Each structure stands twice: as C-alpha cells, then as structure tokens.
Amino acid sequence: MLGIGLQRILGRSAAAPAAPPSMFSMVMPTLASTAINSMQTRSYRPHTPPMLSFKNTGRSVPVRGLSASFAYFQLKEILNESKVRETVRFNEWHERKHDKKRRKRKQADWRKYLEFVKEQVVLAKDLDKRSRIQYANYKHL
C-alpha cells in the first residue's frame, strides 16, 4: 500500500484499478526510479568505475551431485586469491597517500617474513630427514 504523497508523485489515485504491467510500463515511472526512493536506497558507490559491467561476468564453480559445500569453498578460495573483498573494501573510501604507503610497506614486510619462515621450515624438514637417515644408518653401532 503506497502512501498518499507517493501516490501523487507516481500519478496514481487511490481508487484507480491497477493496470497490466505491459500497458503502462514505459509511461508510468517505477517505484525505483522516483527521486525519493533513489535517495533512500543509495548506499554504496565505488570510487572507481566498474570494470565488469555485464550481468553474468565473473568466476563460476560447477556443483556436481550433492557437493554444494565443496563448490562454495572452491569459490571462496578463488575470491580470496583474487582479493575481491579487499578491493571492494578499499574502494569504499579514499585512502591518504601516506596511509596507503604504510599499508603497502607492511604487506611487503609480511610477505618477506612469510618467505623467510617457509625457507626455515624447509631447512628444518631437511635437517630432520638427514638426522633420521643417519640414525637409521648408524643404529647398529
């Protein structure tokens, strides 16, 4: 049920019967296109133009049988790898230059630290493997 003020904006009277949608779809403004409604529904506007404007563009994951949860986690992994959520979050506000520089430097330092940790893990596994081989070879002595 529409309010009286909104009915006047849309050009409808309370007693008029509803017309079929195909007859007046181009003449009558829709509820979403009115100025009042567009001001109320506007919540998110990215600072950059949308790169993919097609409706069905993006990554898709096939669901085979009853494995919807497996497909969901595959899609979640794809979105994490391509950093979709981070891109949307960083497009919501303007980031000052020094804040962006600091964030990028922290991310680079974290990547270097993770690479160092991976190297140390490889060295530790190699040392463990060598010590097991030596223990097996010299166990009888």
N, CA, C and O atoms as a GROMACS GRO file, in nm:
protein
  564
    1MET      N    1   0.085  -0.117   0.000
    1MET     CA    2   0.000   0.000   0.000
    1MET      C    3   0.090   0.123   0.000
    1MET      O    4   0.175   0.139   0.087
    2LEU      N    5   0.070   0.210  -0.097
    2LEU     CA    6   0.152   0.330  -0.108
    2LEU      C    7   0.090   0.443  -0.028
    2LEU      O    8  -0.032   0.450  -0.014
    3GLY      N    9   0.173   0.532   0.024
    3GLY     CA   10   0.125   0.649   0.094
    3GLY      C   11   0.062   0.748  -0.003
    3GLY      O   12   0.084   0.738  -0.124
    4ILE      N   13  -0.017   0.842   0.047
    4ILE     CA   14  -0.088   0.938  -0.039
    4ILE      C   15   0.010   1.026  -0.114
    4ILE      O   16  -0.009   1.051  -0.233
    5GLY      N   17   0.115   1.074  -0.047
    5GLY     CA   18   0.214   1.160  -0.113
    5GLY      C   19   0.287   1.086  -0.224
    5GLY      O   20   0.311   1.144  -0.331
    6LEU      N   21   0.321   0.962  -0.201
    6LEU     CA   22   0.390   0.883  -0.302
    6LEU      C   23   0.297   0.850  -0.418
    6LEU      O   24   0.341   0.842  -0.533
    7GLN      N   25   0.168   0.831  -0.389
    7GLN     CA   26   0.071   0.806  -0.496
    7GLN      C   27   0.057   0.929  -0.585
    7GLN      O   28   0.043   0.916  -0.707
    8ARG      N   29   0.062   1.049  -0.526
    8ARG     CA   30   0.054   1.171  -0.607
    8ARG      C   31   0.177   1.184  -0.695
    8ARG      O   32   0.166   1.225  -0.811
    9ILE      N   33   0.296   1.151  -0.641
    9ILE     CA   34   0.420   1.160  -0.720
    9ILE      C   35   0.414   1.064  -0.838
    9ILE      O   36   0.454   1.098  -0.949
   10LEU      N   37   0.363   0.945  -0.812
   10LEU     CA   38   0.356   0.845  -0.919
   10LEU      C   39   0.239   0.870  -1.014
   10LEU      O   40   0.231   0.807  -1.120
   11GLY      N   41   0.148   0.958  -0.978
   11GLY     CA   42   0.035   0.989  -1.065
   11GLY      C   43  -0.078   0.889  -1.054
   11GLY      O   44  -0.155   0.873  -1.149
   12ARG      N   45  -0.088   0.822  -0.944
   12ARG     CA   46  -0.194   0.724  -0.925
   12ARG      C   47  -0.296   0.778  -0.826
   12ARG      O   48  -0.261   0.854  -0.736
   13SER      N   49  -0.418   0.740  -0.842
   13SER     CA   50  -0.519   0.774  -0.743
   13SER      C   51  -0.550   0.648  -0.664
   13SER      O   52  -0.526   0.537  -0.711
   14ALA      N   53  -0.604   0.666  -0.546
   14ALA     CA   54  -0.630   0.552  -0.459
   14ALA      C   55  -0.739   0.463  -0.516
   14ALA      O   56  -0.736   0.342  -0.493
   15ALA      N   57  -0.836   0.519  -0.590
   15ALA     CA   58  -0.949   0.441  -0.639
   15ALA      C   59  -0.921   0.377  -0.774
   15ALA      O   60  -0.997   0.290  -0.817
   16ALA      N   61  -0.813   0.416  -0.844
   16ALA     CA   62  -0.787   0.364  -0.978
   16ALA      C   63  -0.740   0.219  -0.971
   16ALA      O   64  -0.656   0.185  -0.888
   17PRO      N   65  -0.795   0.133  -1.058
   17PRO     CA   66  -0.750  -0.007  -1.058
   17PRO      C   67  -0.609  -0.017  -1.117
   17PRO      O   68  -0.566   0.068  -1.195
   18ALA      N   69  -0.540  -0.120  -1.078
   18ALA     CA   70  -0.404  -0.140  -1.127
   18ALA      C   71  -0.407  -0.186  -1.272
   18ALA      O   72  -0.482  -0.277  -1.307
   19ALA      N   73  -0.326  -0.123  -1.357
   19ALA     CA   74  -0.319  -0.158  -1.498
   19ALA      C   75  -0.220  -0.272  -1.517
   19ALA      O   76  -0.130  -0.291  -1.435
   20PRO      N   77  -0.236  -0.350  -1.625
   20PRO     CA   78  -0.138  -0.455  -1.652
   20PRO      C   79   0.000  -0.394  -1.673
   20PRO      O   80   0.010  -0.284  -1.726
   21PRO      N   81   0.106  -0.462  -1.634
   21PRO     CA   82   0.240  -0.402  -1.643
   21PRO      C   83   0.286  -0.377  -1.786
   21PRO      O   84   0.368  -0.288  -1.809
   22SER      N   85   0.236  -0.453  -1.882
   22SER     CA   86   0.282  -0.434  -2.019
   22SER      C   87   0.223  -0.308  -2.082
   22SER      O   88   0.280  -0.255  -2.177
   23MET      N   89   0.109  -0.260  -2.031
   23MET     CA   90   0.041  -0.148  -2.094
   23MET      C   91   0.105  -0.014  -2.060
   23MET      O   92   0.121   0.071  -2.147
   24PHE      N   93   0.142   0.006  -1.934
   24PHE     CA   94   0.192   0.135  -1.891
   24PHE      C   95   0.335   0.129  -1.839
   24PHE      O   96   0.377   0.217  -1.764
   25SER      N   97   0.410   0.028  -1.876
   25SER     CA   98   0.544   0.013  -1.820
   25SER      C   99   0.637   0.125  -1.864
   25SER      O  100   0.726   0.162  -1.788
   26MET      N  101   0.620   0.180  -1.982
   26MET     CA  102   0.707   0.287  -2.029
   26MET      C  103   0.653   0.425  -1.987
   26MET      O  104   0.731   0.519  -1.974
   27VAL      N  105   0.523   0.437  -1.965
   27VAL     CA  106   0.463   0.566  -1.934
   27VAL      C  107   0.475   0.598  -1.786
   27VAL      O  108   0.513   0.709  -1.749
   28MET      N  109   0.443   0.502  -1.702
   28MET     CA  110   0.441   0.525  -1.558
   28MET      C  111   0.581   0.507  -1.500
   28MET      O  112   0.649   0.410  -1.535
   29PRO      N  113   0.626   0.597  -1.414
   29PRO     CA  114   0.757   0.576  -1.350
   29PRO      C  115   0.748   0.463  -1.248
   29PRO      O  116   0.647   0.449  -1.179
   30THR      N  117   0.850   0.384  -1.240
   30THR     CA  118   0.851   0.276  -1.143
   30THR      C  119   0.890   0.330  -1.006
   30THR      O  120   0.938   0.443  -0.994
   31LEU      N  121   0.868   0.249  -0.905
   31LEU     CA  122   0.897   0.291  -0.769
   31LEU      C  123   1.047   0.315  -0.750
   31LEU      O  124   1.086   0.403  -0.673
   32ALA      N  125   1.130   0.237  -0.818
   32ALA     CA  126   1.275   0.251  -0.802
   32ALA      C  127   1.330   0.375  -0.871
   32ALA      O  128   1.436   0.424  -0.834
   33SER      N  129   1.257   0.427  -0.970
   33SER     CA  130   1.310   0.540  -1.046
   33SER      C  131   1.268   0.676  -0.990
   33SER      O  132   1.312   0.778  -1.042
   34THR      N  133   1.187   0.679  -0.887
   34THR     CA  134   1.147   0.807  -0.831
   34THR      C  135   1.262   0.869  -0.754
   34THR      O  136   1.351   0.799  -0.704
   35ALA      N  137   1.260   1.001  -0.744
   35ALA     CA  138   1.369   1.073  -0.678
   35ALA      C  139   1.377   1.040  -0.530
   35ALA      O  140   1.486   1.029  -0.474
   36ILE      N  141   1.263   1.025  -0.467
   36ILE     CA  142   1.260   0.998  -0.323
   36ILE      C  143   1.324   0.863  -0.294
   36ILE      O  144   1.406   0.849  -0.203
   37ASN      N  145   1.286   0.764  -0.374
   37ASN     CA  146   1.336   0.629  -0.350
   37ASN      C  147   1.484   0.617  -0.383
   37ASN      O  148   1.556   0.543  -0.316
   38SER      N  149   1.531   0.686  -0.486
   38SER     CA  150   1.672   0.675  -0.522
   38SER      C  151   1.762   0.737  -0.416
   38SER      O  152   1.875   0.692  -0.398
   39MET      N  153   1.713   0.840  -0.346
   39MET     CA  154   1.792   0.898  -0.238
   39MET      C  155   1.799   0.804  -0.119
   39MET      O  156   1.900   0.801  -0.049
   40GLN      N  157   1.693   0.728  -0.095
   40GLN     CA  158   1.689   0.641   0.021
   40GLN      C  159   1.767   0.512  -0.001
   40GLN      O  160   1.822   0.456   0.094
   41THR      N  161   1.774   0.463  -0.125
   41THR     CA  162   1.838   0.334  -0.149
   41THR      C  163   1.985   0.345  -0.182
   41THR      O  164   2.052   0.242  -0.188
   42ARG      N  165   2.038   0.463  -0.203
   42ARG     CA  166   2.179   0.476  -0.240
   42ARG      C  167   2.266   0.456  -0.117
   42ARG      O  168   2.262   0.536  -0.023
   43SER      N  169   2.344   0.350  -0.118
   43SER     CA  170   2.427   0.324  -0.001
   43SER      C  171   2.573   0.304  -0.037
   43SER      O  172   2.661   0.355   0.033
   44TYR      N  173   2.602   0.233  -0.145
   44TYR     CA  174   2.741   0.201  -0.178
   44TYR      C  175   2.772   0.253  -0.317
   44TYR      O  176   2.702   0.220  -0.413
   45ARG      N  177   2.876   0.334  -0.329
   45ARG     CA  178   2.921   0.382  -0.459
   45ARG      C  179   3.072   0.370  -0.464
   45ARG      O  180   3.141   0.440  -0.390
   46PRO      N  181   3.125   0.284  -0.550
   46PRO     CA  182   3.271   0.272  -0.558
   46PRO      C  183   3.333   0.396  -0.619
   46PRO      O  184   3.270   0.463  -0.701
   47HIS      N  185   3.457   0.425  -0.579
   47HIS     CA  186   3.527   0.542  -0.633
   47HIS      C  187   3.581   0.517  -0.772
   47HIS      O  188   3.615   0.611  -0.844
   48THR      N  189   3.590   0.393  -0.810
   48THR     CA  190   3.641   0.360  -0.944
   48THR      C  191   3.527   0.307  -1.028
   48THR      O  192   3.433   0.249  -0.974
   49PRO      N  193   3.532   0.326  -1.159
   49PRO     CA  194   3.424   0.274  -1.244
   49PRO      C  195   3.426   0.122  -1.244
   49PRO      O  196   3.533   0.061  -1.233
   50PRO      N  197   3.311   0.061  -1.256
   50PRO     CA  198   3.308  -0.086  -1.255
   50PRO      C  199   3.381  -0.142  -1.376
   50PRO      O  200   3.357  -0.099  -1.489
   51MET      N  201   3.468  -0.238  -1.353
   51MET     CA  202   3.545  -0.296  -1.461
   51MET      C  203   3.461  -0.399  -1.538
   51MET      O  204   3.471  -0.407  -1.661
   52LEU      N  205   3.380  -0.475  -1.468
   52LEU     CA  206   3.298  -0.576  -1.532
   52LEU      C  207   3.153  -0.532  -1.522
   52LEU      O  208   3.094  -0.537  -1.414
   53SER      N  209   3.095  -0.490  -1.631
   53SER     CA  210   2.961  -0.436  -1.626
   53SER      C  211   2.856  -0.536  -1.672
   53SER      O  212   2.737  -0.506  -1.665
   54PHE      N  213   2.896  -0.651  -1.720
   54PHE     CA  214   2.798  -0.748  -1.766
   54PHE      C  215   2.737  -0.821  -1.647
   54PHE      O  216   2.798  -0.834  -1.541
   55LYS      N  217   2.618  -0.868  -1.668
   55LYS     CA  218   2.542  -0.927  -1.559
   55LYS      C  219   2.601  -1.061  -1.513
   55LYS      O  220   2.609  -1.086  -1.393
   56ASN      N  221   2.642  -1.144  -1.606
   56ASN     CA  222   2.687  -1.279  -1.571
   56ASN      C  223   2.838  -1.294  -1.579
   56ASN      O  224   2.887  -1.406  -1.594
   57THR      N  225   2.913  -1.186  -1.569
   57THR     CA  226   3.058  -1.194  -1.579
   57THR      C  227   3.117  -1.231  -1.444
   57THR      O  228   3.068  -1.185  -1.341
   58GLY      N  229   3.220  -1.313  -1.444
   58GLY     CA  230   3.287  -1.348  -1.320
   58GLY      C  231   3.326  -1.493  -1.318
   58GLY      O  232   3.315  -1.563  -1.419
   59ARG      N  233   3.372  -1.538  -1.203
   59ARG     CA  234   3.415  -1.676  -1.189
   59ARG      C  235   3.296  -1.762  -1.150
   59ARG      O  236   3.208  -1.717  -1.077
   60SER      N  237   3.295  -1.883  -1.198
   60SER     CA  238   3.189  -1.976  -1.161
   60SER      C  239   3.252  -2.110  -1.126
   60SER      O  240   3.359  -2.145  -1.176
   61VAL      N  241   3.185  -2.183  -1.040
   61VAL     CA  242   3.234  -2.313  -0.995
   61VAL      C  243   3.122  -2.413  -1.018
   61VAL      O  244   3.009  -2.390  -0.974
   62PRO      N  245   3.150  -2.525  -1.084
   62PRO     CA  246   3.044  -2.623  -1.107
   62PRO      C  247   3.009  -2.699  -0.979
   62PRO      O  248   3.097  -2.732  -0.900
   63VAL      N  249   2.880  -2.724  -0.961
   63VAL     CA  250   2.833  -2.803  -0.848
   63VAL      C  251   2.798  -2.940  -0.902
   63VAL      O  252   2.707  -2.954  -0.983
   64ARG      N  253   2.869  -3.041  -0.856
   64ARG     CA  254   2.847  -3.178  -0.904
   64ARG      C  255   2.783  -3.260  -0.793
   64ARG      O  256   2.837  -3.272  -0.684
   65GLY      N  257   2.667  -3.317  -0.825
   65GLY     CA  258   2.599  -3.401  -0.727
   65GLY      C  259   2.551  -3.320  -0.608
   65GLY      O  260   2.487  -3.216  -0.624
   66LEU      N  261   2.582  -3.369  -0.491
   66LEU     CA  262   2.539  -3.303  -0.368
   66LEU      C  263   2.653  -3.228  -0.300
   66LEU      O  264   2.648  -3.203  -0.179
   67SER      N  265   2.755  -3.191  -0.376
   67SER     CA  266   2.873  -3.127  -0.317
   67SER      C  267   2.866  -2.975  -0.328
   67SER      O  268   2.959  -2.912  -0.378
   68ALA      N  269   2.757  -2.916  -0.283
   68ALA     CA  270   2.744  -2.771  -0.288
   68ALA      C  271   2.842  -2.703  -0.194
   68ALA      O  272   2.893  -2.595  -0.223
   69SER      N  273   2.869  -2.766  -0.080
   69SER     CA  274   2.963  -2.705   0.014
   69SER      C  275   3.104  -2.705  -0.042
   69SER      O  276   3.179  -2.610  -0.020
   70PHE      N  277   3.142  -2.810  -0.115
   70PHE     CA  278   3.274  -2.814  -0.178
   70PHE      C  279   3.286  -2.703  -0.282
   70PHE      O  280   3.389  -2.636  -0.290
   71ALA      N  281   3.180  -2.684  -0.362
   71ALA     CA  282   3.182  -2.577  -0.462
   71ALA      C  283   3.187  -2.440  -0.395
   71ALA      O  284   3.254  -2.349  -0.444
   72TYR      N  285   3.117  -2.426  -0.283
   72TYR     CA  286   3.120  -2.299  -0.210
   72TYR      C  287   3.261  -2.267  -0.162
   72TYR      O  288   3.307  -2.154  -0.175
   73PHE      N  289   3.330  -2.366  -0.106
   73PHE     CA  290   3.465  -2.342  -0.057
   73PHE      C  291   3.563  -2.318  -0.171
   73PHE      O  292   3.660  -2.244  -0.155
   74GLN      N  293   3.539  -2.382  -0.287
   74GLN     CA  294   3.622  -2.353  -0.404
   74GLN      C  295   3.606  -2.208  -0.446
   74GLN      O  296   3.704  -2.138  -0.473
   75LEU      N  297   3.481  -2.162  -0.453
   75LEU     CA  298   3.454  -2.023  -0.491
   75LEU      C  299   3.512  -1.926  -0.389
   75LEU      O  300   3.567  -1.822  -0.425
   76LYS      N  301   3.501  -1.962  -0.262
   76LYS     CA  302   3.557  -1.878  -0.156
   76LYS      C  303   3.709  -1.866  -0.170
   76LYS      O  304   3.766  -1.759  -0.149
   77GLU      N  305   3.774  -1.977  -0.207
   77GLU     CA  306   3.919  -1.975  -0.227
   77GLU      C  307   3.957  -1.888  -0.347
   77GLU      O  308   4.056  -1.815  -0.342
   78ILE      N  309   3.879  -1.897  -0.454
   78ILE     CA  310   3.905  -1.814  -0.573
   78ILE      C  311   3.891  -1.666  -0.537
   78ILE      O  312   3.975  -1.585  -0.577
   79LEU      N  313   3.787  -1.632  -0.462
   79LEU     CA  314   3.766  -1.492  -0.422
   79LEU      C  315   3.877  -1.443  -0.330
   79LEU      O  316   3.917  -1.327  -0.337
   80ASN      N  317   3.927  -1.530  -0.243
   80ASN     CA  318   4.038  -1.491  -0.156
   80ASN      C  319   4.165  -1.468  -0.236
   80ASN      O  320   4.240  -1.374  -0.210
   81GLU      N  321   4.191  -1.556  -0.334
   81GLU     CA  322   4.313  -1.542  -0.414
   81GLU      C  323   4.311  -1.415  -0.498
   81GLU      O  324   4.413  -1.348  -0.514
   82SER      N  325   4.194  -1.383  -0.553
   82SER     CA  326   4.185  -1.265  -0.639
   82SER      C  327   4.159  -1.136  -0.560
   82SER      O  328   4.150  -1.028  -0.619
   83LYS      N  329   4.147  -1.147  -0.428
   83LYS     CA  330   4.132  -1.032  -0.338
   83LYS      C  331   4.012  -0.944  -0.374
   83LYS      O  332   4.023  -0.822  -0.379
   84VAL      N  333   3.899  -1.008  -0.400
   84VAL     CA  334   3.778  -0.934  -0.437
   84VAL      C  335   3.727  -0.853  -0.318
   84VAL      O  336   3.694  -0.736  -0.333
   85ARG      N  337   3.721  -0.915  -0.202
   85ARG     CA  338   3.668  -0.844  -0.084
   85ARG      C  339   3.756  -0.726  -0.046
   85ARG      O  340   3.706  -0.619  -0.012
   86GLU      N  341   3.889  -0.743  -0.054
   86GLU     CA  342   3.980  -0.633  -0.021
   86GLU      C  343   3.963  -0.518  -0.119
   86GLU      O  344   3.964  -0.401  -0.080
   87THR      N  345   3.948  -0.551  -0.247
   87THR     CA  346   3.931  -0.447  -0.348
   87THR      C  347   3.804  -0.367  -0.323
   87THR      O  348   3.805  -0.244  -0.332
   88VAL      N  349   3.696  -0.436  -0.292
   88VAL     CA  350   3.570  -0.366  -0.265
   88VAL      C  351   3.583  -0.281  -0.139
   88VAL      O  352   3.536  -0.168  -0.136
   89ARG      N  353   3.648  -0.336  -0.036
   89ARG     CA  354   3.662  -0.262   0.089
   89ARG      C  355   3.747  -0.137   0.071
   89ARG      O  356   3.716  -0.032   0.127
   90PHE      N  357   3.855  -0.147  -0.008
   90PHE     CA  358   3.942  -0.031  -0.027
   90PHE      C  359   3.883   0.070  -0.124
   90PHE      O  360   3.927   0.186  -0.126
   91ASN      N  361   3.785   0.030  -0.204
   91ASN     CA  362   3.719   0.126  -0.292
   91ASN      C  363   3.608   0.203  -0.222
   91ASN      O  364   3.553   0.297  -0.280
   92GLU      N  365   3.574   0.166  -0.099
   92GLU     CA  366   3.465   0.233  -0.030
   92GLU      C  367   3.504   0.372   0.021
   92GLU      O  368   3.417   0.457   0.037
   93TRP      N  369   3.630   0.395   0.048
   93TRP     CA  370   3.673   0.526   0.097
   93TRP      C  371   3.805   0.565   0.035
   93TRP      O  372   3.875   0.483  -0.024
   94HIS      N  373   3.837   0.692   0.049
   94HIS     CA  374   3.964   0.742  -0.004
   94HIS      C  375   4.073   0.717   0.099
   94HIS      O  376   4.057   0.749   0.217
   95GLU      N  377   4.182   0.659   0.055
   95GLU     CA  378   4.294   0.631   0.144
   95GLU      C  379   4.404   0.734   0.118
   95GLU      O  380   4.447   0.753   0.004
   96ARG      N  381   4.448   0.799   0.223
   96ARG     CA  382   4.553   0.900   0.205
   96ARG      C  383   4.683   0.834   0.161
   96ARG      O  384   4.705   0.716   0.186
   97LYS      N  385   4.768   0.913   0.096
   97LYS     CA  386   4.889   0.856   0.035
   97LYS      C  387   4.980   0.792   0.138
   97LYS      O  388   5.030   0.681   0.117
   98HIS      N  389   5.003   0.860   0.251
   98HIS     CA  390   5.095   0.802   0.348
   98HIS      C  391   5.036   0.679   0.414
   98HIS      O  392   5.109   0.588   0.453
   99ASP      N  393   4.902   0.674   0.429
   99ASP     CA  394   4.839   0.553   0.483
   99ASP      C  395   4.852   0.437   0.386
   99ASP      O  396   4.879   0.323   0.426
  100LYS      N  397   4.834   0.467   0.258
  100LYS     CA  398   4.847   0.362   0.157
  100LYS      C  399   4.990   0.311   0.150
  100LYS      O  400   5.015   0.191   0.138
  101LYS      N  401   5.086   0.405   0.159
  101LYS     CA  402   5.227   0.367   0.154
  101LYS      C  403   5.263   0.280   0.274
  101LYS      O  404   5.334   0.180   0.261
  102ARG      N  405   5.212   0.318   0.391
  102ARG     CA  406   5.238   0.240   0.511
  102ARG      C  407   5.177   0.100   0.500
  102ARG      O  408   5.240   0.001   0.535
  103ARG      N  409   5.053   0.093   0.450
  103ARG     CA  410   4.986  -0.037   0.434
  103ARG      C  411   5.062  -0.125   0.336
  103ARG      O  412   5.082  -0.244   0.362
  104LYS      N  413   5.103  -0.068   0.223
  104LYS     CA  414   5.178  -0.145   0.123
  104LYS      C  415   5.311  -0.194   0.180
  104LYS      O  416   5.351  -0.308   0.154
  105ARG      N  417   5.380  -0.109   0.257
  105ARG     CA  418   5.507  -0.148   0.316
  105ARG      C  419   5.487  -0.262   0.416
  105ARG      O  420   5.566  -0.356   0.419
  106LYS      N  421   5.382  -0.254   0.497
  106LYS     CA  422   5.354  -0.361   0.593
  106LYS      C  423   5.322  -0.492   0.521
  106LYS      O  424   5.365  -0.599   0.564
  107GLN      N  425   5.246  -0.482   0.412
  107GLN     CA  426   5.214  -0.603   0.336
  107GLN      C  427   5.340  -0.664   0.276
  107GLN      O  428   5.356  -0.786   0.276
  108ALA      N  429   5.429  -0.580   0.224
  108ALA     CA  430   5.554  -0.630   0.166
  108ALA      C  431   5.642  -0.694   0.274
  108ALA      O  432   5.701  -0.800   0.252
  109ASP      N  433   5.651  -0.628   0.391
  109ASP     CA  434   5.729  -0.686   0.500
  109ASP      C  435   5.672  -0.819   0.546
  109ASP      O  436   5.746  -0.912   0.576
  110TRP      N  437   5.540  -0.829   0.550
  110TRP     CA  438   5.476  -0.954   0.591
  110TRP      C  439   5.504  -1.064   0.489
  110TRP      O  440   5.529  -1.179   0.527
  111ARG      N  441   5.501  -1.030   0.360
  111ARG     CA  442   5.533  -1.130   0.257
  111ARG      C  443   5.677  -1.178   0.271
  111ARG      O  444   5.705  -1.297   0.258
  112LYS      N  445   5.771  -1.084   0.297
  112LYS     CA  446   5.911  -1.123   0.316
  112LYS      C  447   5.926  -1.215   0.438
  112LYS      O  448   6.000  -1.313   0.433
  113TYR      N  449   5.855  -1.182   0.545
  113TYR     CA  450   5.862  -1.265   0.665
  113TYR      C  451   5.808  -1.405   0.638
  113TYR      O  452   5.867  -1.504   0.682
  114LEU      N  453   5.698  -1.415   0.564
  114LEU     CA  454   5.642  -1.547   0.532
  114LEU      C  455   5.737  -1.628   0.445
  114LEU      O  456   5.750  -1.748   0.464
  115GLU      N  457   5.804  -1.562   0.351
  115GLU     CA  458   5.903  -1.632   0.269
  115GLU      C  459   6.017  -1.684   0.356
  115GLU      O  460   6.063  -1.797   0.337
  116PHE      N  461   6.063  -1.603   0.451
  116PHE     CA  462   6.170  -1.644   0.542
  116PHE      C  463   6.126  -1.765   0.624
  116PHE      O  464   6.202  -1.861   0.642
  117VAL      N  465   6.003  -1.761   0.675
  117VAL     CA  466   5.952  -1.873   0.756
  117VAL      C  467   5.943  -1.999   0.671
  117VAL      O  468   5.977  -2.107   0.718
  118LYS      N  469   5.898  -1.986   0.546
  118LYS     CA  470   5.891  -2.103   0.457
  118LYS      C  471   6.029  -2.164   0.436
  118LYS      O  472   6.044  -2.286   0.438
  119GLU      N  473   6.129  -2.079   0.415
  119GLU     CA  474   6.266  -2.129   0.398
  119GLU      C  475   6.314  -2.202   0.523
  119GLU      O  476   6.377  -2.307   0.513
  120GLN      N  477   6.284  -2.146   0.640
  120GLN     CA  478   6.327  -2.210   0.765
  120GLN      C  479   6.257  -2.344   0.785
  120GLN      O  480   6.318  -2.438   0.835
  121VAL      N  481   6.130  -2.353   0.746
  121VAL     CA  482   6.057  -2.479   0.757
  121VAL      C  483   6.119  -2.584   0.666
  121VAL      O  484   6.134  -2.700   0.705
  122VAL      N  485   6.156  -2.544   0.544
  122VAL     CA  486   6.221  -2.636   0.451
  122VAL      C  487   6.353  -2.684   0.509
  122VAL      O  488   6.384  -2.803   0.503
  123LEU      N  489   6.432  -2.592   0.566
  123LEU     CA  490   6.560  -2.631   0.627
  123LEU      C  491   6.539  -2.726   0.745
  123LEU      O  492   6.614  -2.822   0.761
  124ALA      N  493   6.439  -2.699   0.827
  124ALA     CA  494   6.413  -2.784   0.943
  124ALA      C  495   6.370  -2.924   0.898
  124ALA      O  496   6.414  -3.024   0.956
  125LYS      N  497   6.286  -2.932   0.796
  125LYS     CA  498   6.244  -3.063   0.745
  125LYS      C  499   6.362  -3.138   0.686
  125LYS      O  500   6.373  -3.260   0.704
  126ASP      N  501   6.450  -3.068   0.615
  126ASP     CA  502   6.567  -3.131   0.556
  126ASP      C  503   6.660  -3.184   0.666
  126ASP      O  504   6.712  -3.295   0.656
  127LEU      N  505   6.680  -3.104   0.771
  127LEU     CA  506   6.764  -3.147   0.882
  127LEU      C  507   6.704  -3.269   0.951
  127LEU      O  508   6.776  -3.362   0.987
  128ASP      N  509   6.573  -3.268   0.970
  128ASP     CA  510   6.505  -3.381   1.032
  128ASP      C  511   6.520  -3.507   0.946
  128ASP      O  512   6.544  -3.616   0.998
  129LYS      N  513   6.506  -3.491   0.816
  129LYS     CA  514   6.520  -3.604   0.724
  129LYS      C  515   6.662  -3.660   0.729
  129LYS      O  516   6.681  -3.782   0.733
  130ARG      N  517   6.763  -3.571   0.730
  130ARG     CA  518   6.903  -3.616   0.736
  130ARG      C  519   6.932  -3.689   0.867
  130ARG      O  520   6.999  -3.791   0.869
  131SER      N  521   6.879  -3.634   0.976
  131SER     CA  522   6.905  -3.698   1.105
  131SER      C  523   6.838  -3.835   1.113
  131SER      O  524   6.893  -3.927   1.174
  132ARG      N  525   6.720  -3.852   1.054
  132ARG     CA  526   6.654  -3.983   1.052
  132ARG      C  527   6.735  -4.083   0.969
  132ARG      O  528   6.750  -4.199   1.008
  133ILE      N  529   6.786  -4.036   0.854
  133ILE     CA  530   6.868  -4.125   0.770
  133ILE      C  531   6.994  -4.166   0.844
  133ILE      O  532   7.032  -4.283   0.842
  134GLN      N  533   7.061  -4.071   0.909
  134GLN     CA  534   7.182  -4.103   0.984
  134GLN      C  535   7.153  -4.198   1.099
  134GLN      O  536   7.230  -4.289   1.127
  135TYR      N  537   7.041  -4.175   1.167
  135TYR     CA  538   7.004  -4.263   1.278
  135TYR      C  539   6.978  -4.405   1.226
  135TYR      O  540   7.018  -4.503   1.290
  136ALA      N  541   6.911  -4.415   1.111
  136ALA     CA  542   6.883  -4.547   1.054
  136ALA      C  543   7.012  -4.615   1.007
  136ALA      O  544   7.027  -4.736   1.022
  137ASN      N  545   7.105  -4.538   0.951
  137ASN     CA  546   7.229  -4.597   0.901
  137ASN      C  547   7.324  -4.639   1.013
  137ASN      O  548   7.393  -4.741   1.001
  138TYR      N  549   7.329  -4.564   1.120
  138TYR     CA  550   7.425  -4.590   1.226
  138TYR      C  551   7.360  -4.646   1.352
  138TYR      O  552   7.418  -4.638   1.460
  139LYS      N  553   7.240  -4.701   1.339
  139LYS     CA  554   7.169  -4.752   1.456
  139LYS      C  555   7.240  -4.875   1.515
  139LYS      O  556   7.237  -4.895   1.636
  140HIS      N  557   7.302  -4.955   1.431
  140HIS     CA  558   7.364  -5.079   1.478
  140HIS      C  559   7.498  -5.055   1.549
  140HIS      O  560   7.549  -5.147   1.614
  141LEU      N  561   7.555  -4.934   1.540
  141LEU     CA  562   7.685  -4.909   1.604
  141LEU      C  563   7.676  -4.883   1.750
  141LEU      O  564   7.777  -4.861   1.816
   0.00000   0.00000   0.00000
